[in-house]
């Protein structure tokens, strides 16, 4: 993709800009695994549909084509992919899987992920070590927030929202989109509501009454693509999504404002996404080459510029930090939070405390109005 010309600034993980700049000059511009001809194999990737497939095809596709690898995509969510792996009983139908934090423990416990060979993924040198382990490599980050059409709020006399319950205002009935309760995007919102009312990741019961109100009042439980279109059309006035989504909506002409979620007094709730190789894949080495390109400069810049997510590659974080620092809504709120002191003080969800099956049973009842 066409490269933007941005000044280097602070790294997402808090390294001083000067020190980071010196370190980067000693690093290669990118670390591509040794090109190998994989003989025209077809690699199947289970990931988010639509724009994510486009990003992979445009940013990773050329390098894989040089390695004589064809790409096939299966669209869906991580929890859906987990169910498919369970159903496959050791005979997976895809080679690479999109992993979000809330399903990783089950994927690992189920033995569905193969141990990675990092000799084939040299770009991990540009990642914070907390962003990858033997079974997953992080390639995107989002920060969940309340997005709202500030012109509509002003027109209707609705106060600017500062917490999830503010979107239960009677004038917003049918005009709010809540993320799918089974998706990763809902975890931070549910946790924020639970903790406000005395619960936490282990106990979401205190959040259920509020979630029932949302279920009865929101337009639909949906993900980014329908949310984006609905807000562009003026059918929806508010949603829970990421700061990157807000920036994209702003660029599309929506009068968007943002309030980052706050939990226990900490502003910002990050969510991470990873890629892993499915155990039983016949194309492990090619899959690792794909993951290496996913954390390379082209893909990392592509997801930042076009998808609005925050890169995990430190070189791209440094490149874009200065520009992100200037991206604010009309009220001076940053769309994406990259200041080191802010990152350090965010609320990091305790995914180890989440029993997804227990959550699922309770949230299913919420969705059917019980």
C-alpha positions in Angstrom: 0.0 0.0 0.0 1.1 3.6 -0.4 3.2 4.6 2.7 2.3 7.7 4.6 5.0 10.1 5.7 4.7 10.5 9.4 7.1 11.6 12.1 8.3 8.9 14.5 7.3 9.5 18.1 6.4 7.4 21.1 6.1 3.6 21.0 2.8 2.1 22.2 4.5 0.2 25.1 6.1 3.3 26.6 9.7 3.4 25.3 11.2 6.9 25.0 11.1 8.2 21.5 14.7 9.0 21.3 15.8 5.6 22.6 13.4 3.9 20.3 14.6 5.8 17.3 18.2 4.8 17.9 17.1 1.2 18.4 15.1 1.2 15.1 18.0 2.5 13.1 19.9 -0.7 14.0 17.0 -2.9 12.9 16.2 -4.1 9.4 13.2 -2.3 7.9 11.3 -5.6 7.9 12.1 -9.2 8.7 10.7 -11.5 6.1 11.2 -15.2 6.5 13.4 -16.7 3.8 11.4 -16.9 0.7 10.4 -20.5 -0.1 8.4 -22.0 -2.9 5.5 -23.9 -1.3 4.4 -25.4 -4.6 1.1 -23.8 -5.1 -0.6 -25.0 -1.9 -3.8 -23.4 -0.7 -3.7 -21.9 2.7 -7.1 -21.4 4.5 -7.4 -18.6 6.9 -10.4 -18.3 9.4 -10.7 -14.6 10.2 -13.2 -11.7 10.3 -15.0 -11.2 7.0 -15.2 -8.3 4.6 -12.5 -5.6 5.2 -10.2 -8.0 7.1 -10.1 -10.4 4.1 -9.4 -7.4 1.9 -6.5 -6.3 4.1 -4.9 -9.7 4.1 -5.3 -10.0 0.3 -3.8 -6.6 -0.3 -1.1 -6.5 2.3 -0.1 -10.1 2.8 -1.2 -11.6 -0.5 1.6 -10.3 -2.7 4.3 -11.8 -0.4 2.4 -15.2 -0.2 2.0 -15.2 -4.0 5.8 -14.9 -4.3 6.0 -18.0 -2.1 3.6 -19.7 -4.4 0.8 -19.9 -1.9 -2.9 -19.4 -2.7 -5.2 -17.9 -0.1 -8.7 -18.9 0.9 -10.7 -17.2 3.6 -13.5 -18.3 5.9 -15.3 -15.4 7.6 -16.6 -15.4 11.1 -15.8 -14.7 14.7 -13.3 -16.5 17.0 -16.0 -18.2 19.1 -17.5 -19.6 15.8 -14.1 -20.9 14.8 -13.7 -22.6 18.2 -17.1 -24.3 17.7 -15.9 -25.5 14.2 -12.7 -26.9 15.7 -14.7 -28.8 18.3 -17.0 -30.2 15.6 -14.0 -31.1 13.3 -12.7 -33.6 15.9 -9.1 -33.3 14.9 -9.7 -32.8 11.2 -9.6 -29.0 10.8 -10.9 -27.3 7.7 -8.6 -24.3 8.1 -4.9 -23.7 8.7 -4.8 -20.4 10.5 -7.3 -19.1 13.0 -8.2 -15.7 14.3 -8.0 -15.7 18.1 -9.4 -13.2 20.6 -8.6 -13.2 24.2 -11.9 -14.5 25.5 -11.6 -17.8 23.5 -7.8 -18.4 23.7 -8.0 -20.4 27.0 -10.5 -22.9 25.4 -8.6 -23.2 22.2 -5.4 -24.0 24.1 -7.2 -26.3 26.6 -8.8 -28.2 23.7 -5.5 -28.8 22.0 -6.5 -27.0 18.8 -3.4 -24.9 18.4 0.0 -26.0 17.2 3.2 -24.8 18.8 4.9 -22.1 16.7 8.4 -22.2 15.3 9.6 -18.6 15.7 12.5 -19.1 13.2 9.7 -18.8 10.7 8.2 -15.7 12.3 11.2 -13.3 12.6 9.0 -10.2 12.7 8.2 -11.1 16.3 11.4 -9.2 17.1 9.4 -6.0 16.6 6.6 -7.0 19.1 6.5 -6.6 22.8 7.0 -10.0 24.3 3.7 -9.8 26.0 2.0 -9.8 22.6 2.9 -13.4 21.6 3.6 -16.8 23.1 4.2 -20.4 21.8 0.6 -20.6 20.4 -0.5 -17.1 19.3 1.0 -13.9 17.8 -0.8 -10.6 18.3 -1.3 -8.5 15.3 -4.0 -5.9 16.3 -5.3 -4.0 19.3 -8.5 -2.0 19.8 -9.7 0.2 22.7 -13.4 -0.1 23.4 -15.4 3.1 23.7 -18.9 4.8 23.4 -19.3 6.3 20.0 -22.1 8.8 19.4 -23.4 11.3 16.9 -22.9 14.5 18.9 -25.2 16.5 16.5 -28.1 14.2 17.1 -27.5 14.2 20.9 -27.5 18.0 20.9 -30.6 18.2 18.7 -32.5 15.8 21.1 -31.2 17.4 24.3 -29.4 14.2 25.4 -26.4 14.7 27.7 -23.0 13.4 26.4 -22.6 9.8 27.6 -19.9 9.0 30.1 -20.9 5.4 30.9 -22.8 2.6 29.2 -26.1 3.1 31.0 -26.3 6.7 29.6 -27.3 5.1 26.3 -30.5 3.8 27.9 -31.9 7.3 27.5 -35.6 7.0 26.4 -34.9 9.2 23.3 -32.3 6.6 22.1 -34.7 3.7 22.0 -34.0 1.8 18.8 -31.1 4.1 18.0 -28.2 2.2 19.8 -26.2 -0.7 18.7 -24.7 -3.1 21.2 -21.9 -5.5 20.2 -22.8 -9.2 19.8 -23.0 -10.6 23.3 -20.9 -13.7 22.2 -18.2 -11.6 20.6 -15.0 -10.2 22.1 -16.3 -6.6 21.7 -18.9 -7.1 24.4 -16.6 -8.3 27.1 -15.3 -4.9 28.1 -18.8 -3.4 28.1 -20.2 -6.2 30.2 -17.3 -6.0 32.6 -17.6 -2.2 32.9 -21.3 -2.6 33.9 -20.6 -5.5 36.2 -17.9 -3.8 38.1 -19.9 -0.6 38.5 -22.6 -2.6 40.3 -20.3 -4.7 42.5 -19.5 -7.6 40.2 -16.4 -8.4 38.1 -15.2 -10.8 35.4 -16.0 -13.8 37.7 -19.5 -12.6 38.5 -21.5 -10.7 35.9 -24.8 -11.2 37.7 -24.9 -7.5 38.8 -24.7 -6.5 35.1 -27.7 -8.7 33.9 -30.5 -6.2 34.8 -28.8 -3.5 32.8 -28.1 -5.8 29.9 -31.8 -6.9 29.8 -32.7 -3.2 29.4 -30.2 -2.9 26.5 -31.6 -6.1 24.9 -35.1 -4.6 24.9 -34.1 -1.2 23.7 -31.2 -1.4 21.3 -31.6 -1.6 17.5 -29.8 -4.9 17.3 -26.8 -6.8 18.5 -24.4 -6.3 15.7 -20.7 -6.0 14.7 -18.8 -3.2 13.0 -20.0 -3.4 9.4 -23.8 -3.1 10.0 -23.1 -0.6 12.8 -21.0 1.6 10.5 -23.6 1.6 7.7 -26.4 2.4 10.1 -24.5 5.3 11.6 -23.7 6.6 8.2 -27.3 6.4 7.2 -28.4 8.2 10.4 -30.5 5.2 11.5 -28.3 4.8 14.6 -27.1 7.5 17.0 -24.7 5.6 19.3 -22.7 2.4 19.5 -20.1 0.6 21.5 -17.0 0.1 19.3 -13.4 1.1 19.1 -11.7 4.5 18.8 -10.4 3.4 15.4 -14.0 2.8 14.3 -14.8 6.3 15.5 -12.0 7.8 13.4 -13.2 5.9 10.3 -16.8 7.1 10.8 -15.4 10.7 11.2 -13.6 10.2 7.8 -16.9 9.1 6.3 -18.6 12.3 7.3 -20.4 11.2 10.5 -20.4 13.9 13.3 -18.9 11.4 15.7 -17.7 11.9 19.3 -16.1 9.4 21.6 -15.9 8.5 25.3 -13.4 5.7 26.2 -14.7 3.2 28.7 -13.7 3.7 32.3 -13.4 0.8 34.7 -12.3 1.3 38.3 -11.2 4.8 37.5 -8.9 3.6 34.6 -9.6 5.1 31.2 -9.2 2.8 28.3 -9.9 -1.0 28.0 -7.8 -2.7 25.3 -8.7 -5.9 23.4 -6.1 -7.9 21.4 -6.3 -10.1 18.4 -4.0 -12.9 17.5 -3.3 -15.5 14.8 -2.5 -19.1 15.5 -1.8 -22.3 13.5 -4.4 -24.9 13.8 -3.1 -28.3 15.0 -3.4 -30.8 12.3 -2.7 -28.3 9.5 -0.7 -29.8 6.7 0.8 -26.4 5.9 2.3 -25.3 9.2 5.5 -23.7 7.7 3.5 -21.7 5.1 1.0 -20.7 7.9 3.9 -19.3 10.0 5.1 -17.4 6.9 1.7 -15.9 6.6 1.7 -14.9 10.3 5.1 -13.3 9.8 3.7 -11.1 7.0 0.7 -10.2 9.2 3.0 -8.5 11.7 5.2 -7.0 8.9 5.1 -3.4 8.0 2.6 -3.6 5.1 -0.1 -5.3 7.0 0.5 -3.4 10.2 0.2 -0.1 8.3 -2.8 -1.3 6.4 -4.8 -2.3 9.4 -4.0 1.0 11.1 -4.9 3.3 8.1 -7.8 1.3 6.7 -9.2 -0.7 9.6 -8.5 1.7 12.4 -6.8 -0.8 14.7 -3.6 -0.2 16.6 -0.6 -2.1 15.3 1.4 -4.5 17.5 4.6 -4.0 15.5 6.7 -1.4 17.4 8.0 0.3 14.3 4.5 1.0 13.1 3.4 2.2 16.6 6.3 4.6 16.6 5.5 5.8 13.1 1.9 6.6 13.8 2.0 7.8 17.5 2.5 11.4 16.5 -0.4 11.5 14.1 -2.7 9.6 16.5 -1.9 12.2 19.2 -3.6 14.8 16.9 -6.7 12.7 16.1 -9.4 14.1 18.3 -13.1 14.4 18.3 -14.8 17.9 18.3 -14.5 18.0 22.1 -10.8 17.2 22.3 -11.1 13.5 23.1 -8.5 11.3 21.5 -9.8 8.6 19.2 -6.9 6.2 20.0 -4.9 6.3 23.3 -1.1 5.9 22.8 0.5 8.0 25.4 2.7 5.7 27.5 1.3 6.8 30.9 -2.2 6.3 29.6 -1.4 2.8 28.2 0.2 1.8 31.5 -2.9 2.9 33.5 -5.5 1.2 31.3 -7.8 -1.5 32.7 -6.7 -4.8 31.4 -9.5 -7.4 31.4 -8.9 -10.5 33.6 -9.6 -13.1 30.9 -8.4 -15.9 33.2 -11.3 -15.1 35.5 -13.9 -15.4 32.7 -15.8 -18.7 32.5 -17.1 -18.2 29.0 -19.6 -21.1 29.2 -21.1 -19.6 32.4 -21.2 -16.2 30.7 -22.8 -17.7 27.7 -25.7 -19.4 29.5 -26.6 -16.2 31.3 -26.2 -13.9 28.3 -28.3 -16.3 26.2 -31.1 -15.8 28.6 -30.7 -12.0 28.3 -30.9 -12.2 24.5 -34.2 -14.1 24.6 -35.6 -11.7 27.2 -35.4 -13.9 30.4 
